[in-house]
Amino acid sequence: MVRQKYEIFLSEATTDITNARDSKGLNECSESAKEGGKIAFHTRKEIEEKTGKKIVSEKNYLKLNEKKKLNLK
């Protein structure tokens, strides 16, 4: 549940930065994505620190990989 909220936050942060900067083209959008990723990374670390739980762990990472593989077929 927390992981899903984190993924939504990451995508929204990146979209908001891209829109605020009016990013156009691959290079500008890539920079916006990097900034969104940095914000989400620090947010994830803070959530993990406050809750004492990992958002991404070895247990749920394997499940994520399996889902991705299923979606690629």
Secondary structure as the mmCIF struct_conf table of DSSP 4:
data_model
#
loop_
_struct_conf.conf_type_id
_struct_conf.id
_struct_conf.beg_label_comp_id
_struct_conf.beg_label_asym_id
_struct_conf.beg_label_seq_id
_struct_conf.end_label_comp_id
_struct_conf.end_label_asym_id
_struct_conf.end_label_seq_id
HELX_RH_AL_P HELX_RH_AL_P1 VAL A 2 ARG A 21
TURN_TY1_P TURN_TY1_P1 ASP A 22 ASP A 22
HELX_RH_AL_P HELX_RH_AL_P2 GLY A 25 THR A 51
BEND BEND1 GLY A 52 GLY A 52
BEND BEND2 ILE A 55 VAL A 56
HELX_RH_AL_P HELX_RH_AL_P3 GLU A 58 LEU A 72
#
